[in-house]
Amino acid sequence: MNKDFNCKIYLLYHQYEYGEHCEYEELKILGIYSSEQKAQEAIERYYKLAGFKNYSKECFVVDEYIVNEDRCWKEGFVSSADLEQDFEILTNCFNEWLCNNKSPCESWENKAYYNALCEVNEVIYEMKDITKLAEHIQQVWIRRFDDKSKSFDDYMEIAGKIIAKGFYDLYD
């Protein structure tokens, strides 16, 4: 067999979310097939079985893979625990900036505040420029809270605290 041969395989799994707010996910790997058609035939077999028939066929997923090809995690990974800790650090930075004496968990109960933090969190691993980060935070704060009481220097202050944490360097 030619070592450069890249045959395709098809991974079939069943996936769904559950919980009051769909906060949990269930995933079952069901099989690996030589063609998409064979994977689709397997879906028809599984769909008739106990448990599977209680869910939509959309819960069955077929992913195509090429043998001998790196597909995922090519740049490594970061654990969920690390990301949660970073989010707590970010929340503490904002709580201090806003003179908010609540714990991160208490702060997250305020959905608007939590969503604003999420929006800032999306860029902290990429932005190294303090002015750009300050502008981003200002836009988020004005859009989400219509808060125009802060000066740009205030936004520079929080951006500086965030950049000092070095989020963008943590996972290089």
C-alpha positions in Angstrom: 0.0 0.0 0.0 1.2 3.5 -0.9 2.2 5.3 2.4 0.9 8.6 0.9 -2.5 7.0 0.3 -5.2 9.2 2.0 -8.3 7.2 2.4 -11.4 8.7 4.0 -13.2 7.3 6.9 -16.5 8.4 8.5 -17.0 8.7 12.2 -20.6 8.4 13.4 -21.6 9.7 16.8 -24.8 10.7 18.6 -24.8 14.0 20.4 -27.4 16.0 22.3 -27.6 18.7 25.1 -29.7 18.4 28.2 -30.4 20.2 31.5 -32.5 23.2 32.3 -30.4 25.5 30.2 -28.8 22.8 28.0 -25.7 23.1 30.1 -24.8 19.4 29.7 -23.8 17.5 26.6 -23.9 13.8 25.9 -21.8 12.2 23.2 -21.6 8.6 22.1 -19.2 7.4 19.5 -21.1 4.8 17.5 -18.7 3.6 14.8 -16.3 4.3 12.0 -17.3 3.5 8.4 -15.6 3.3 5.1 -18.2 5.5 3.3 -20.7 8.1 4.1 -23.5 5.9 2.8 -22.5 3.1 5.2 -22.6 5.7 8.1 -26.1 6.8 6.9 -27.2 3.2 6.9 -26.0 2.8 10.5 -28.0 5.9 11.5 -31.1 4.1 10.2 -30.3 1.0 12.3 -29.4 3.0 15.5 -32.5 5.3 15.1 -34.8 2.3 15.7 -33.1 1.4 19.0 -34.1 2.2 22.5 -32.9 5.7 23.6 -31.8 6.8 20.2 -35.4 6.8 18.9 -36.3 9.4 21.6 -34.1 12.0 19.9 -34.2 13.7 16.5 -32.1 12.2 13.7 -30.3 15.6 13.7 -28.5 14.2 16.9 -26.6 11.8 14.7 -23.5 13.3 13.2 -21.1 12.0 10.6 -17.6 13.5 10.4 -15.3 12.8 7.5 -11.6 12.2 8.3 -8.6 11.5 6.1 -6.4 8.8 7.4 -2.8 9.9 8.2 -3.8 13.6 8.3 -3.6 15.7 11.4 -7.1 17.3 11.8 -7.5 18.8 15.2 -5.6 20.4 18.0 -2.7 21.3 15.7 -1.7 24.2 18.0 -2.2 22.3 21.3 -5.0 23.0 23.7 -6.1 24.9 26.8 -8.1 23.2 29.5 -11.5 24.4 30.5 -10.2 24.9 34.1 -7.6 27.3 32.8 -10.1 29.3 30.8 -12.5 29.4 33.8 -9.6 30.7 36.0 -8.8 33.3 33.4 -12.4 34.4 33.4 -12.4 34.8 37.2 -9.2 36.9 36.9 -10.8 39.1 34.3 -14.0 39.4 36.4 -11.9 40.4 39.4 -10.1 43.1 37.3 -13.5 44.6 36.3 -14.9 44.2 39.9 -11.9 46.2 41.2 -12.2 48.8 38.5 -15.9 49.2 39.2 -15.5 49.1 43.0 -17.7 46.0 43.0 -17.0 43.9 46.1 -18.9 40.8 44.9 -17.2 37.5 44.1 -16.9 36.5 40.5 -19.8 34.0 40.9 -22.0 36.7 42.4 -21.1 39.1 39.7 -22.1 36.6 37.0 -25.6 36.6 38.3 -26.0 40.0 36.6 -26.6 38.7 33.0 -25.7 42.1 31.4 -22.5 42.3 33.3 -21.7 38.6 32.5 -22.3 39.1 28.8 -20.2 42.2 28.7 -17.3 40.3 30.4 -17.8 37.5 27.8 -17.5 40.0 25.0 -14.2 41.4 26.5 -13.0 37.8 27.2 -13.3 37.0 23.4 -10.4 39.4 22.6 -8.1 39.3 25.6 -6.0 36.5 24.2 -5.3 38.5 21.0 -5.1 42.1 21.9 -1.7 43.4 23.1 -2.3 47.0 22.2 -3.7 48.9 25.3 -5.4 51.6 23.2 -7.3 49.0 21.1 -8.3 47.1 24.1 -9.5 50.2 25.8 -11.5 51.2 22.7 -13.1 47.7 22.6 -14.0 47.8 26.3 -15.5 51.3 25.9 -17.6 50.2 22.9 -18.9 47.2 24.9 -19.7 49.3 28.0 -21.5 52.0 26.0 -23.4 49.5 23.9 -24.4 47.2 26.8 -25.0 49.7 29.6 -25.3 53.1 27.8 -22.7 54.2 30.3 -21.0 57.4 29.0 -19.8 58.5 32.4 -16.3 57.1 32.1 -13.5 58.9 30.5 -11.2 57.2 28.0 -8.5 57.3 30.7 -10.8 55.0 32.8 -10.9 52.5 30.0 -7.2 52.8 29.5 -6.9 51.9 33.3 -8.8 48.7 33.0 -7.2 47.8 29.7 -3.8 48.2 31.3 -4.8 45.9 34.2 -5.9 43.3 31.8 -2.8 43.5 29.6 -0.6 43.3 32.7 -2.2 39.9 33.4 -0.6 38.8 30.1 -3.5 36.7 28.8 -2.2 36.7 25.3 1.1 35.2 26.5 -0.4 32.4 28.6 -1.0 29.8 25.8 1.7 30.5 23.2 
